[in-house]
Amino acid sequence: MGERTIQQLVGELATMGLVETWTESKGRGGRAMYVETTFDPEWVYEAQAAVASESVLTEQR
């Protein structure tokens, strides 16, 4: 993915409230943008496991 695409994606996630972003000045080194999730990342793994097990059950039918 290109830089512009990533910036758009992060912007959309921030709009949805799924991530927080902030920018810090690094002086002559420029600026750095930081991104942090607003939820427990374990939630993603739990949801992914639930969807995977659900799709396995559907395939077995």
ZAKOLMI-768567 format. One record per residue: x, y, z of N, C-alpha, C, O in turn; residue number from 1; residue in one letter. Coordinates in Angstrom, 2 decimals. Each point is the difference from the previous one (the first is absolute). Example, Ala and Ser with C-alpha at 12.3 -4.5 7.8 and 13.67 -1.06 7.14 Angstrom:
ZAKOLMI-768567
(atom (13.19, -5.69, 7.80), (-0.89, 1.19, 0.00), (0.90, 1.20, 0.00), (1.04, -0.02, 0.66), 1, 'a')
(atom (-1.39, 1.07, -1.38), (0.82, 1.19, 0.06), (-0.77, 1.09, 0.73), (0.51, 1.11, 0.17), 2, 's')
This chain:
ZAKOLMI-768567
(atom (0.84, -1.18, 0.00), (-0.84, 1.18, 0.00), (0.88, 1.24, 0.00), (1.09, 0.01, 0.56), 1, 'm')
(atom (-1.58, 0.99, -1.18), (0.72, 1.26, -0.04), (-0.27, 0.83, 1.25), (-0.91, -0.28, 0.77), 2, 'g')
(atom (1.72, 1.32, -0.60), (-0.11, 0.86, 1.18), (-1.35, 0.70, 0.06), (-0.61, 0.10, 1.06), 3, 'e')
(atom (0.14, 0.38, -2.20), (-1.29, 0.70, -0.03), (-1.14, -0.93, 0.38), (-0.91, 0.40, 0.73), 4, 'r')
(atom (0.95, -1.64, -1.22), (-1.04, -0.99, 0.32), (-0.01, -0.29, 1.49), (-1.07, -0.09, 0.61), 5, 't')
(atom (2.25, -0.06, -0.03), (0.08, -0.27, 1.45), (-0.53, 1.18, 0.79), (-0.72, -0.20, 0.98), 6, 'i')
(atom (1.06, 1.41, -1.39), (-0.50, 1.19, 0.69), (-1.52, 0.08, -0.07), (-0.65, 0.36, 0.99), 7, 'q')
(atom (0.08, -0.69, -2.13), (-1.46, 0.02, -0.14), (-0.64, -1.06, 0.89), (-1.01, 0.26, 0.65), 8, 'q')
(atom (1.59, -1.44, -0.62), (-0.52, -1.09, 0.81), (0.05, 0.36, 1.49), (-0.97, -0.20, 0.72), 9, 'l')
(atom (2.10, 0.72, -0.27), (0.13, 0.40, 1.40), (-0.99, 1.12, 0.32), (-0.59, 0.02, 1.07), 10, 'v')
(atom (0.41, 0.91, -1.99), (-0.97, 1.07, 0.20), (-1.43, -0.52, 0.15), (-0.76, 0.49, 0.84), 11, 'g')
(atom (0.41, -1.48, -1.65), (-1.34, -0.59, 0.09), (-0.18, -0.75, 1.32), (-1.05, 0.08, 0.63), 12, 'e')
(atom (2.09, -0.83, -0.22), (-0.07, -0.71, 1.28), (-0.12, 0.97, 1.16), (-0.71, -0.28, 0.97), 13, 'l')
(atom (1.40, 1.42, -1.04), (-0.09, 1.02, 1.04), (-1.39, 0.61, 0.04), (-0.54, 0.28, 1.07), 14, 'a')
(atom (-0.04, -0.06, -2.24), (-1.36, 0.54, -0.08), (-1.00, -0.95, 0.64), (-0.96, 0.44, 0.64), 15, 't')
(atom (1.17, -1.74, -0.81), (-0.88, -1.01, 0.59), (0.27, -0.20, 1.49), (-0.74, -0.70, 0.68), 16, 'm')
(atom (1.81, 1.31, -0.18), (0.32, -0.13, 1.42), (0.75, -1.28, 0.35), (0.07, -0.37, 1.17), 17, 'g')
(atom (0.47, -0.31, -2.17), (0.71, -1.25, 0.26), (1.47, 0.20, 0.32), (0.63, -0.87, 0.60), 18, 'l')
(atom (-0.07, 2.02, -0.98), (1.38, 0.32, 0.32), (0.10, 1.46, 0.44), (-0.84, 0.83, -0.35), 19, 'v')
(atom (1.88, -0.55, 1.11), (0.34, 1.38, 0.35), (1.32, 0.31, -0.68), (0.89, -0.85, -0.08), 20, 'e')
(atom (-0.75, 2.07, -0.42), (1.24, 0.40, -0.63), (0.50, 1.29, 0.63), (-0.79, 0.83, 0.46), 21, 't')
(atom (2.10, -0.66, -0.45), (0.59, 1.25, 0.44), (1.32, 0.18, -0.71), (0.64, -0.97, -0.42), 22, 'w')
(atom (-0.24, 2.22, 0.29), (1.24, 0.33, -0.69), (0.95, 0.65, 0.98), (-0.40, 0.87, 0.77), 23, 't')
(atom (1.65, -1.30, -0.80), (1.02, 0.59, 0.85), (1.09, 0.59, -0.88), (0.41, -0.59, -1.00), 24, 'e')
(atom (0.04, 1.76, 1.40), (1.09, 0.65, -0.71), (1.32, -0.61, 0.42), (0.24, -0.24, 1.19), 25, 's')
(atom (0.60, -0.02, -2.16), (1.33, -0.55, 0.27), (1.08, 1.04, -0.30), (1.15, -0.35, -0.25), 26, 'k')
(atom (-1.53, 1.62, 0.30), (0.97, 1.06, -0.29), (0.44, -0.05, -1.44), (-0.82, -0.05, -0.92), 27, 'g')
(atom (2.12, 0.06, 0.71), (0.53, -0.05, -1.36), (-0.26, -1.34, -0.67), (0.06, -0.11, -1.22), 28, 'r')
(atom (-0.36, -0.91, 2.03), (-0.28, -1.33, -0.54), (-1.39, -0.13, -0.60), (-0.36, -1.07, -0.49), 29, 'g')
(atom (-0.42, 2.14, 0.53), (-1.33, -0.01, -0.58), (-1.07, -0.32, 1.04), (0.17, 0.29, 1.18), 30, 'g')
(atom (-1.25, -0.87, -1.63), (-1.10, -0.36, 0.88), (-0.28, -1.49, -0.10), (0.29, -0.63, -1.01), 31, 'r')
(atom (-0.85, 0.09, 2.07), (-0.38, -1.42, 0.01), (-1.46, -0.09, 0.39), (-0.46, 0.68, 0.91), 32, 'a')
(atom (-0.27, -1.53, -1.62), (-1.41, -0.22, 0.30), (-0.12, -1.36, 0.68), (0.53, -1.00, -0.49), 33, 'm')
(atom (-1.23, 0.98, 1.60), (-0.19, -1.24, 0.76), (-1.46, -0.41, -0.08), (-0.89, 0.84, -0.05), 34, 'y')
(atom (0.67, -2.16, 0.04), (-1.35, -0.56, -0.07), (-0.13, -1.04, 1.09), (0.89, -0.84, 0.18), 35, 'v')
(atom (-2.01, 0.88, 0.54), (-0.25, -0.97, 1.07), (-1.46, -0.41, -0.04), (-0.89, 0.83, -0.20), 36, 'e')
(atom (0.63, -2.12, 0.39), (-1.38, -0.46, 0.00), (-0.72, 0.49, 1.25), (0.62, 0.21, 1.04), 37, 't')
(atom (-1.92, -0.04, -1.15), (-0.80, 0.45, 1.14), (-0.68, -1.18, 0.68), (-0.82, 0.19, 0.90), 38, 't')
(atom (1.15, -1.40, -1.33), (-0.60, -1.20, 0.57), (1.11, -1.00, 0.28), (1.13, 0.16, -0.46), 39, 'f')
(atom (-1.46, -1.18, 1.23), (0.96, -1.05, 0.32), (0.26, -0.84, -1.24), (-0.94, -0.58, -0.55), 40, 'd')
(atom (2.18, 0.49, 0.08), (0.29, -0.77, -1.21), (-0.40, -1.47, 0.10), (-0.24, -0.64, -1.02), 41, 'p')
(atom (0.16, 0.09, 2.22), (-0.44, -1.39, 0.17), (-1.40, -0.19, -0.57), (-0.34, -1.09, -0.45), 42, 'e')
(atom (-0.48, 2.14, 0.48), (-1.35, -0.07, -0.53), (0.01, -0.42, -1.46), (-0.87, -0.76, -0.43), 43, 'w')
(atom (1.84, 1.23, -0.34), (0.09, -0.34, -1.41), (0.25, -1.50, -0.16), (-0.64, -0.65, -0.83), 44, 'v')
(atom (1.56, 0.11, 1.61), (0.30, -1.42, -0.09), (-1.20, -0.86, 0.41), (-0.27, -1.03, -0.62), 45, 'y')
(atom (-0.45, 1.46, 1.65), (-1.19, -0.73, 0.44), (-1.08, 0.02, -1.07), (-0.63, -1.03, -0.27), 46, 'e')
(atom (0.41, 2.19, -0.35), (-1.01, 0.12, -1.05), (0.41, -0.81, -1.22), (-0.85, -0.64, -0.62), 47, 'a')
(atom (2.12, 0.66, 0.29), (0.50, -0.76, -1.14), (-0.19, -1.50, 0.23), (-0.38, -0.72, -0.92), 48, 'q')
(atom (0.66, 0.26, 2.12), (-0.17, -1.42, 0.32), (-1.47, -0.40, -0.07), (-0.33, -1.09, -0.47), 49, 'a')
(atom (-0.55, 1.97, 0.93), (-1.44, -0.29, -0.04), (-0.49, -0.11, -1.44), (-0.78, -0.89, -0.33), 50, 'a')
(atom (1.24, 1.80, -0.53), (-0.41, -0.04, -1.40), (0.55, -1.24, -0.68), (-0.69, -0.63, -0.80), 51, 'v')
(atom (1.93, 0.28, 1.11), (0.62, -1.19, -0.61), (-0.74, -1.27, 0.41), (-0.26, -0.86, -0.84), 52, 'a')
(atom (-0.07, 0.74, 2.12), (-0.71, -1.20, 0.44), (-1.41, -0.05, -0.57), (-0.52, -1.08, -0.28), 53, 's')
(atom (-0.10, 2.23, 0.11), (-1.33, 0.06, -0.59), (0.03, -0.43, -1.45), (-0.90, -0.70, -0.47), 54, 'e')
(atom (1.93, 1.11, -0.26), (0.09, -0.37, -1.41), (0.31, -1.50, -0.15), (-0.44, -0.61, -0.97), 55, 's')
(atom (1.17, 0.02, 1.90), (0.27, -1.44, -0.02), (-1.30, -0.77, 0.21), (-0.25, -1.00, -0.67), 56, 'v')
(atom (-0.57, 1.48, 1.58), (-1.28, -0.66, 0.25), (-0.91, 0.10, -1.22), (-0.71, -0.95, -0.32), 57, 'l')
(atom (0.73, 2.07, -0.34), (-0.83, 0.19, -1.19), (0.46, -0.92, -1.13), (-0.82, -0.56, -0.72), 58, 't')
(atom (2.15, 0.39, 0.57), (0.53, -0.87, -1.06), (-0.33, -1.47, 0.25), (-0.14, -0.76, -0.96), 59, 'e')
(atom (0.03, 0.35, 2.22), (-0.26, -1.39, 0.33), (-1.45, -0.39, -0.29), (-0.30, -1.19, -0.14), 60, 'q')
(atom (-0.57, 2.14, 0.05), (-1.43, -0.30, -0.24), (-0.23, -0.43, -1.38), (-1.14, -0.29, -0.37), 61, 'r')
